[in-house]
Amino acid sequence: MIVEEEKCAKVDSACNASMDHGDIRQQTNNSQLHRQLGNRQIQLIAAGGSIGTALFINIGSALAKGGPGSLLISFTVYSLVLALVNNSVAEMGTYMPVAGGFIRHAGYWVDDALGFVAGWNFFFYEAFLIPYEITALTFVVSFWDENATNPGPTVGICIAVIVIYALLNVAAVRFYGEAEFWLSGGKLLLIFILFAFTFITMVGGNPKHDAFGFRYFSSPGAFTTYLSTGPLGRFEGFLACFWNAALTIVGPEYISLVSAEAKRPSVYIKSAFKTVYYRFCIFFIFGALCVGIILPYNDVKLRDVWFGGNATGNAASSPYVIAMGNLGINVLPHIVNALIFTSIFSAGNTYIYCATRALYSLSLEGRAPRFLRYCTKSGVPLFCFLVVLLFPFLSLLQVANSSAVVLLWLASIITAGILINFIIMSVTFLNYYWACQAQGVDRRTRPYFGYFQPYCAYIAIFVHTLVLFGFGYYAFRPKWDIQTFFQSYSIHILAVVLFIGWKVTKKTTYIRPADVDLVWERPQIDAYENSITEPARGFWAEMMDLVAFWRRGKLHDGV
């Protein structure tokens, strides 16, 4: 193993180097997280860590409710909106890559009460995503064996996945990064297989030799109605697609959170934030286009899954697998299903990691019990991890209810949680922007400069606020439903309670732009980065190093 310098940047600005095996550590504000994630690991986590159930399975719900036209337009528009958020978070995250990312930015640059809400909201968001993905895994396994949805097998699947997650995340950070690197790689492979499947089949490369092209955009049509008829129904169909886009399209928050464990944060994190723009276009917009090409919104199997009360839904809930069955393709659905399994598993693995780090950052700022700050020698926040590990057991609710019911509940909670955090990110940037103006700081000197500001932040706040309060309107349509209301707005209520409660009990105040501390931990970060003598490694350079390592291993085995 290559022996590297261990870099430590401490709160007192002292930087002490010592020798260790592949271990780079930064300790600021009592943080014991290790900077061990390389460029290739961060790039793959950024590209694939947030892709899971929603893109491969739940997107079928949007197609059935709005049609391919509404699906494509909504995913395109929302990708542009989230790109505005990424533009804001990238500038803050590359300049101040601290443990907890945007969570601590909100508390340190705006109001401690806002940081408190951001931290706990993000923690619950990530924690509820874990059982959401595990529940979806039961869907996937039932593609091969319908008995997987029975109580016994369901419990076995859930427990097995939880144990594997525990083993992956309790190890050192570098083992998590390496595991997520390969899992995300499989996820990217799946996406490009599905893109290739779409193109080949649409030009006639299928068992039926049917060159259907963009047929489904004209017959049965690009738009359909939902809940109502006529123009109102088509608009409600578009809204259903837009709400689905808000659940599916994510990304900047994960890079912000992982920045504290990057070996070269100013270089690697900046590069990762830039790849988000390409990912929005390639994965989400093209993904929405492909789904609309291969399957009509009135497909019998698709509508049965989402409207027919199918309580035993399986991986055939994926529009891609349904399309393959319709075309008479036999082997490819099994390959795709296996890759969907690894994709969903990878997403759940990422959510455990992020939920653990979110809780850890809360403890660092005194917003969670102090004992949660404890980290193992390999840099894992052990007690935070044990708390997070309780949430996956919510996936066992499938035993008493259908998987579909559990997914709907969790999806509603998850969507509200991430919308609140995107609003907080944009609000934080505005105060950071005003602070730079008030203190005469040139933002162009930052590692990343966000163009078209502060208008990007203004637009993002406006759109996300509309979505936040509008996506739960199904509670009032077609008639009042108290269960749907609490599914959609429980997190809203919790966020208000957390903000007011913390502000009153701790007597926190808004930090005026002139008083914002723009120095904070930057001296420690600069000292850490300046102590690195080797040049930064590019993504492909690290990939070649990995290939060379394999070749050396094979030669050694041959000897």
N, C-alpha and C positions, 0 to 999 in steps of 0.2 A: 504494500500500500504506500502511496505517495505521502511523505511526511510534510506537513505544512506548518507554517507559523500560526499559533493561536493568538488572535488579536482580541484584546479586552479594552473596551472604552467604558470607564466607570463614571459615576456621578460627579466625582471630584475632578473630572477632566484628565485624570492620569491615565496613561495608556501603557499597559505592561504586556510584553510579548513573552510567550513561553512555547515550548515545543509540545505538540500533541498530534495524534493520528487523525488527520482530516477534520480537525475541529477548529472552527472559528467562532468566537463568542463575543457578544457585545452585552455589557451589563450597564444599563442606564435606568435611573429611577428604580433601583432594586430589581430590574429585570434580569432574569437569568437565562433568557432565550439565546440560542446559539445561532450564529450566522453561518449556516452550512449549506444553503440551497444555491446551486450553481445556475448558470444561464439556461442550460437546456432544460433543467427541472422547472424553473420558473416559467419559461416559455410554454412548456406543455401544460403546466397547471393553469396558466392564463388562458390557453387555447381550449383546453378540454375539461378543466375542473368544474365548470358550471353547467356542463351539458349532461342531461340525464332524462328522466322520465318525461318531462314536459315536451321536449323536442321530438321524441320518438313515439310517444303514446298519446298524451293529452292533446297534442296538436290536431288529432283527429276530431276531437270535440268541436274545435273552432271551425274546421271544414264543414262539419255537419250543420252547424248553426248559422254560418255566414256565407259559405260558398268560397270558391278559390279566389275570386276577385277581392272580396272583403279580407280574406286571410292574407293575401299578398300585400295589399295596401296597408293594413294595420301593422303587420310585422315591419314593413319598410318605415312607416312613420314613427313607430315606437323605437326602432333601432336608431333613428336620427335623434330622437329625444334623449335616449340614454347615452348617445355619443356626446351630447352636451354635458351630461353629468361626468362622463369619463374625462372630458377636457378640464373640468374643475378639480376632480380628485387626483388626476395625474400630476398637476402642478404642486398640490399640497403634499402628496405622497412621496414624490421624488425629492422634494426639499427637506421634508421632515419624516423620514421613514422610522417611526417609533413603534414600539409594541402597542398593538391595539389599533393602529392606523387611524382611520377617520373617527373612530369612537373617542379617542383621546384628543384628536384635533378639535372636535366639537366642544369638549369640556374645557380645554385649555385656551381656545381662541374665541369662544362665544359666551358660554355660561355652563357652569358645572352641572346644573340641572339638565341642560341639553345633552351633555355627555353621559349623564346617568341614564336618560331615556334611550339614547343611541345605543349604549352598551347593552342594556337589558333587552331592548327590542331586538337587536341583532342576535343576541344570544338565544332568545326564544325562537326567532326566525330560523336560525341554523339548527337548533335542537329539534324543532318540529319537522324540519326537512328530513331528518334521519329516519324516523318511522315512516314518513311518506315514501321514501325510496325503498325501504325494506318491504313495505306493503306492495309496491309495484313489482318487486322481485318475485313475489308470490304469483302475480299475474304471469310473469315471464316463464317461470318454471311450469306452470299449469298448461303451457302450450304443448309440452311433451307428455305431461301426466295430469289429467283433470282432477285426480285425487289430491293434488297438491293444495287445493283450496279447502279440503276437509280439515277439521280441527287438529288432528294428530300431526299430519305432515306440515301444516302451517306453523305450528309451534316449533317443530324441528328445524324448518327452514329459517325462521326468525332467530332462534337461539344460535344456530350455526353461523349465520351472518354476523351476529353481535360478537361472537367469540373471535372471528377473524378480524373484525374491525378493531377489537381490543388489542390483539397481537400486533397489528400493523401500527397502531398509534401509540402504544406504550413504549415502543422502541425509540431509538434516537431519531432526531429530526431528519437526518440524512436517509434513514430507512423509509420514513414516510415519503420524502421527496422522490426517492428512487421508485417506490411502489406506485406512486401517483404518476410518475413519468411514463411508466409502461402501461398503466391503465388508461391514461389519457391518450397515449399513442394508439391503443386499440379503439378508442372512441373516435379518433380522427379517421382511422381506417374504415370504420363503419360508415361514417358520413360520406366518404368518397365512394364507397361501394354503392350506397344508396343513390348518389348522384349519377354514377355510371349506369346503374340499373334503370334509372328514370330516362336517361338519354337513349340508351340502347333499345329499350322497349317502346319508347314513343316513336321511333323511326322504323319500327317493324321487327326488331330483333327479339321476338317472343314466340312461344309455341303456336300462337294463333296467326302469326305473320300479319298482325294488325298494326299498321302505322297510324296510331290514333292521334299523335301530335298534341295539339292544344284543343282537342275536341270537346273536352268537358268544360272549357270556358264558354263555349257556345251552346252546347247541349249536354246537360240540362241548363247550363248558364253559369255566369261568373258570380251571381249574387242570389241568395235565397232569403226567405223570411224566417223570423224567429219570434215567437210569442204573439206577434200581430201579423196582419196581412198588409199588402201594399207597400208604399214607401216607408211607413213607420216600421213595418216588420223587417224590411231590408236594412234600415238604420239600426234596429236592435240586433240584427245579425252581425252587422259591422262592429257594434259595441261588444258583442260576445267574443269576437275575434280579437278586439283590442285588449279586453281583460285577459284573454289567454296569452297575448303577447307580453303583458306585464308580468305574468307568472313565468314565462319561458325565457325571456331575454334578460340576462344578468351578466355580471362580470367585473366591473371596476372595484366592487367591495372586496373581492377575494385578493386581488393584487395589493390593495391597500393594506390588508391584514397581514399578508405574507412578507411585506417589505422589511419588517424588523428581523427577518431570518435569512435575508439575501446576503451573499458574500460581498457583492459590490452593488449596494442599493441604488446609488446615483446613476449607474450604468444599466444594470440588469432590470431594475424596476421601470426605468424610463422606457426601455425597449419593450417590456411586457405590456405597458399601458398603450403603446402604439399599436401593438398587434390586436388590441381590442377592436379597433375600427375595422380591420380586415375581417375579423371573426364575425362581427355583426353582419357584414355584407355576405360573406361566403356561407356561414353556417345557418344563420337565422332567415335572412331574406331568400337565399337560394333554397333553403330547406322548405320554406312556405310555398315557394313556386313549385318545387318538385311534388309536394303533397297534392297540390291542386291539379297537376298534370296527370298523375297516375290514377286518381280516384275521383269519381263524381260525388258531389255532396249528398246525393240521394241513394247512394249504394245501400242495398238492403242490410248487409252485415254491419256496415258502419253505423247506420241509424239504429240497428238493434242493440249495438254496444252502448250508445249514448242516450237513446230515447226509449229503448225497449225493456228497461228494467233488468238487463242481463246481470245477474248477481254472480255469475261465474266467469266474468270477463277474464281473458288471458292475453297472451302476447299478440293474439290475433286482433286485439284492440288497436294495435299499431296499424295505421293506414298503409304502410309499406307491405306488411305481411298480408293484409287483406288483398291488396292489389296483386301480389304474387300468386295468391290462391286463385284469384279471378282469371289470371292469365295461364293457369295450369302449370306453373313452375313448382317443382317438388323439392329439390335439394336446397336451393338458395334460402328459403324461409328459415330453415334450421340454422344455417350459418349466420344469417342476420339476427335471429333470435338469440344465439349465443353471444354475439357482439353487443346486442342490446342489454343482455344480462351484465356483461363486464362494464358497459357504459353506466348503467344505473348503480352498480356496485361501486364504481369509481366516484360517482357523485356523492354517494352516502359517506364514503371514506373522507372526501374533502369536507363535508359538512361537520363531521366529528372533529376534524382538525380545527376548523374555523370556530366552532362553538367553544372548544377548549381554550383557544387563544383569546376569544372574546371575554370569557369568564375570567381568564387570567389578567387581562388588561383592566377589568373592573376591580379586581382585588388590588392591583398596583395603585389605583387612584383612590382607594378607600371606599369604593362603592359596593364592595362585596367583602365577606369575611377575610381577615388577614391570613388565616392558615392556608387559603387557596393559593398563596404566592409560592408555596414550596415547589421546587423543581428537582427532578432526579439529576444525577451527574451527567446524564446524556441530554439534559435540557428539556425534559417533558414535564409540564405542570401536572403532577400526578393527581392531586386531589380535585383539580378542575376536571381532569379527564374522567375521574370516577363519578363526579356529579353528572357530567354529560352522558355517561354510559347508562344512566337511568332512563333517558328518553327513548332509546330504541325499543324498549319493552312496550311502548304504546302501540307498536305494530301488532301486538298480540290481540288488540281489539278486533282484529279480523275474525277471531274465533267466535265472537258473539255477533258480529255484524259482517256484512259482505265487504269485500275489499273495495268495491266501488264507493260505498257509503263512507268508509274511513278516508279514502283518497279525497273525496269532495270536501269533507270537514277540514282536513289538513291543508288542502290547496287554498281554501278561503283564508285561513289564518296566515299562511305563508305569504300570499299576495299582499295582504295589508301590511305585513311586517316589512317587506322589502321596499314598498312604496314610501313608508314613513322614513326609512333610512336614506333613500335617495333624496327626499326633501331636506333632511338634516344635512346631508353632504353639500347640497347647493347653498343652504343657508350659511353653513360654516365657511364656504368659499367666499361668500359675499363679505363677511366680516373680516376675513383674511385679506381680501382685495382692498377693502376700505382702510384696513390697518397699514397696508403697504403704501397707500396714498397719503395717509395722515402722517406717517413716519418717514416719508421721502425715500422709500425703498424701491429700487428699480427691479421689477419682476422679471425682466429679460435676463437678469444675471442668474436666475434659478436654473437648475438642471433641465427643467421642462417649463416652457412658457405657453400658457393657454391663450390662444388667440380669441378674438371676438368676445372678450369679457368686459363687463359683467353680464352682457346680454344673454350669453349661454345659460348662466345660472338663473336669471330671471325667467326665461322661457321654460326651463326644466321645472322650476318651482310651480309655475302656473299649470303646466300640463299634468304634473304628478299630483297636484292637489285636486284637480278635477277628477282624475282617475281614482284617487284614494276615496273620495266621497261618493263617486258614481258607480263603482264596480259592484256595490252591494244592492243596487236598485231592484234586483230580482226579489228582494224581500217584500217589495210592494207590487210586483207584477207576477202573474196576472191578479193575485190577491195577496193580502198581508199574510206573511209567514214568519212567525217569531223565531223558528229554528234557523231559517236562512238569515234573519237579521243578526242574530248573535254569531253565526258563522262568519259573517262579513265584517261586523263592526266591534267584535270583542277586543281586538288589538287596539283599535282607536281609543276605546274607553280606558284600557290599561295604560296607554301612553300618556293620556291626560292626567290620570291618577298619579303615575310615577313622576311626571314633571312637577305637578303642583305639590305633591307630598315631599319631594326632595328639596324643592325651593323653599318651602315653608319651614321644614325641620332644620335645614342647614343654612337658611338665610342667604342663599346664593344671589349674586347680582350679575347683571349683564356686563360684559367686559367691553368697554368702549374701544373703538379702533386705535386711539392714541395710546391706550394702555395694554394692548395685546403684546405678549412676549413673542416676538418673531425670532429670537435667538434660541431660547429653550434648550434643546439637546443638540443643536447643530454643531457646537464646538466639539462635542464628543464624537459625533458622526464624522466630522472632518478629520479629527485625529485618528480615528479608526481607518478611514479610507486612505489617508496620507501615509499610514504605516505599511500599506500594502505596496510592495516593490514590484511585483509581477504585473504585467499589463493585463487588462481585462480580456477574458476569453469570449469570443463570439459563439453563437449557438452551434454553427456548423463545425467550428474548431473543437468544441467540447464533444460533439458527436463523433468526430474523427478520433479524438482521444479514447472514446468508449470503444470504438472498433479496434484500435490499436491494443487496448487492454485485453479484449477478447483474444486477439491473435497471440499476444504474449502468453495468455493462459493456456491456449491450445498447444503452443510450442513447449511450454513447461510440462503439460500433461504427457506430450509425446516423449519427452526425455525421461 
